């Protein structure tokens, strides 16, 4: 799966961003578990997920400071 662009993420609503963040964090946990069991084929996807989560948190943080 390709990394999400920040421009595309900024078009989403705050609720959609929160849902996407939750799903990404759950997926990251599942992939880390699979990696620990040596069942994961694409280990680079974990890095992509971490960066996506960071992008989501950054955008949510920007919205929180602008809205305050």
N, C-alpha and C positions, 0 to 999 in steps of 0.2 A: 504494500500500500504506500502511496506517495504521501509526503509530508503536506500538511495543509498550509495554505498561504495565509498570512496575516490579513491581507486585503479581503479575502473571502470570509474569514472569520469575523471581521468587523461588521459585516453586513447582517450577521445573525443577531437575534434579540438576546437579552441577558439570560432569560430562561433557557433558551436553546444552547447558549454557551455553557451554562451550568450543567445541563443534561449531557452535553458532549464531553465536558470535563469529567463528569462522573463515570461515563462509559469508558473513556480513555484510561482513567485510573484503574478501573476494574480489569480492562484488557491487559494493562501493564502487569498487574498482579498475576494474572493467569499465565502470561508469557514468561514471567520470571520463574514461576513454579515449573513450567515446562522445561525451561532452561536448566533448572536445578536437577531435573530428572533426566536430562540429556535427550529430551524428546523434541526439542525445538530445532527446526531446520534453518530458519531465517533469523539469526541472532541480531542482525543489524536493525531489525524492526523495533527492538527494544529502545534503541537510541532515537529512532524516529518518533516513537510514542512519547519519550521523555521530552523531546523538543516541542512536540505538539502540546503537551500539558503545560510547558513553560509559556508557550504563546498564548494559550487560553487564559492562564493565570495573569499574564501581563495585561491582556485586553480587559479582563474583569477588573483588575486593579486600576487601570486607567479610567474606566467608567466610574469606579467608586470614588476616585479623587475628583473627577470632574463634576459628579453629581452632588458631592458634599459641599 
